[in-house]
């Protein structure tokens, strides 16, 4: 019996051991399964992260590409100073060197003194200035060549071009480049598209309201932009060299105001409004001044200059930008934003002054159309290249004259303008009486009095004749 009990106890002990081992094995299996589940979850998370990373990689690449394009370095043709342009080649070393902005076909290797003159007279002289940098003309093969009719790229001649500092575009002509930059300024896109330059920072932006400078001439204050002396860059162009012109025009108006008052006067191209402000300030109630300009920036500048000289703008309240004037306004000026031809066709004036940037032949017909009898038309022409026989084709196109460069070329220029004014007046059945004709270095001024009637107009063609230079014996 004792032996049987021992065997039963051994068997029970073995069964308990088997149960314990089975339970431990089951727990181990459960733990293994749980670990496998955790590993699977971790693997899924890793794969999802990897997929997200792969999905985000192209974005990062595109972002990097855009940032890399935005952070692209400036072209070598864009420099701040002439010394920076000359530093592109080591002029201290001896021997012949190539121009950094010209291909070898365009400009062969030469010595330092010739290369330096080449950089100054070709690349730097015809550059376009913008925000402290100059975009020099480039003769490198940067532009994509246009395919020929056969489909091949014609490489017979590589055209000159400019690299835009804002959008890195290439523009062939200088005038087109100036217009291209002006469109950027009008859109507010004045931040350069490159970084890393020593003279320009990516955080440098042009403020919307630029700091203005106040100039004084003949007791008249005018507010101008910092680049007022550059007509291509500034809407409110102001030239100190034209002071003599403004004084002569004022004298003609002052003489006319003695005969009849009040005179309706028009400054068709106001810019800063300096001339119309001088008329209103010194002649006061004897004139009714109208200052016109088609540019919105110039119109705003003219209104500010009116308030600066204690004058009221017609159509506005007595308040100037919310502040009351301390003094009574000296005069009232009408400021209009209109094309000059349209304005002169709509209204009649006693005194009209034309001073566009360049030639005034496009506005003569409109000026003589509505000018009153015995009124005055003053014409200022600043296209000295065509008037002083430098561009003969332009002279023939604008003034229908052949001119020869002589010792008295300025007199010929004044006579050309008078003849053009006379033909324009005759087309409107009006005659003219020349009061003043001045030809100086920067302009040609002609002041005429208008005589109504076909009889006066018929006398003009008889007075126009050809001038032939005498041969030197």
ABEGO torsion letter per residue (X at the ends): XAAAAAAAAAAAAAAAAAAAAAAAAAAAAAAAAAAAAAAAAAAAAAAAAAAAAAAAAAAAAAAAAAAAAAABBBBAABBABAAAAAAABBAABBEBBBBAABBAAABBBBBAAAAAAAAAAAAAAABBBBGGBBBBBBABBABBBBBBAAGBBBAABBBBBBBBAAAGBBBABAAAAAAAAAAAAAAGBABBABBGBAABBAABBBBABBBBBBBBBGGBBBBBBAAAABAAABABBBBAAAAAAAAAAAAAAAAAAAABOBBBBBBABAEAGAAAAAAAAAAEAABBBBBBBABAAAAAAAAAAAAAAGBBBBGBBABBGGBBBABBBABBBBBBBBBAAAAAAABBBABBBBBBBEBAAAAAAAAAAABBBGBBBBBBBABAAAAAGABAAAAAAAAGBBBBBBAAAAAAAAAAAAAAAAAAAAAAGBBBBBABBBBBAABBBBBBBBBBEAAAAAAAAAABBBBBBBBBX
